[in-house]
Amino acid sequence: MTGNRWTANASLNGICPYFTMFPLDFPLKILKRRAKKNDRVLDPFCGRGTTGFAARLVGLSSMSVDSSPVAAAITGAKLVHVSAEEIMLEAHAILSNYKPSYLPSGEFWELAYHPTVLDGLCRFRHAFMEDSSSDVRIALRGIILGALHGPKQKTFPSYFSNQCPRTYAPKPGYSCRFWRERNLLPDIVDIIEIIRRRANRYYSDSQKSAGQVRLADSRNQSALLPAEPDSPFKWIITSPPYYGMRTYLPDQWLRRWLLGGSDTVDYSVDNQIIHSSPESFANDLRTVWQNAARVSTDDARMVIRFGGIADRKAKPLDLIKSSLDSSGWVIKAVRPAGLATEGKRQANTFLRSKSNPVCEYDIWTAHR
């Protein structure tokens, strides 16, 4: 794009970690170099909302869609326009005016959070469940989601929890053993101060956004319909779930709890891409690509970043190519995108065994 001024705070993209996230440079370089002023952008598997945020940085309208409420909440926090001062006023008001609707109990909750911290988190949870429609609550919710769990810092606290990974929530059984064996107890942390530092970091300078987020299953045709019927998408930039990666929702169970979900791990996979076989997986992806084609311009481009899991025999390139057959898109180029190591190194510090990274690819396609 030409003549565009980047005024949004790029650090906002890091408001909340998310497993298997692609770097901001991936969609940003594409849009910066190739998109035109009135192009609209779609991401049918938005995850933590990097594509929508990249569109915001270059001043483009976007639609971000995901079936995970955590993904939708994180993405929404990157698309609102609020000040740090507004966020702090709302945080103080919630802590003063709300009482916890309930406090979860059990060994995990006793070891994960200090009682005073858990009380404060439950006040925020109650408020968000009551109303999360305002921009300031969307931003505050995103900040708390990002600080909900993570490693203990040597300088000042950045997270509310006992020692944890930051990209995904540890399962209760393993985490309790981990904490007990190391005599790790949750610290009393200043919730307001953690929120203040993050609000100042992420919302110090941001431009207004034309981006929208939708909590929906992209296999449903209506999920990808643009908000304005006569505004089809020129760019689709996305990274679908990797074959065999069924744990996106269970791995975010603590953040789902903050949004109103269960205080125990929910292993259900409703509204998720089917992983029962490579063929079923490719068929589900094909449905999404077909839906995207229906809402795109004749000269639209779709760029897919895709990789795999080391213990799955299905080859990622074969899977993605199969999914694009009869999809309304034709492959124009396939380019290696390096190893999928971002985020996994941090997760490995909490796990007993490490995973082997797999090469990812960028698949460039054109609308037939």
Summary of the structure (lengths in Angstrom):
residues: 368
radius of gyration: 20.4
end to end distance: 24.7
largest distance: 60.6
contacts: 1210
relative contact order: 0.15
helix: 40%
strand: 15%
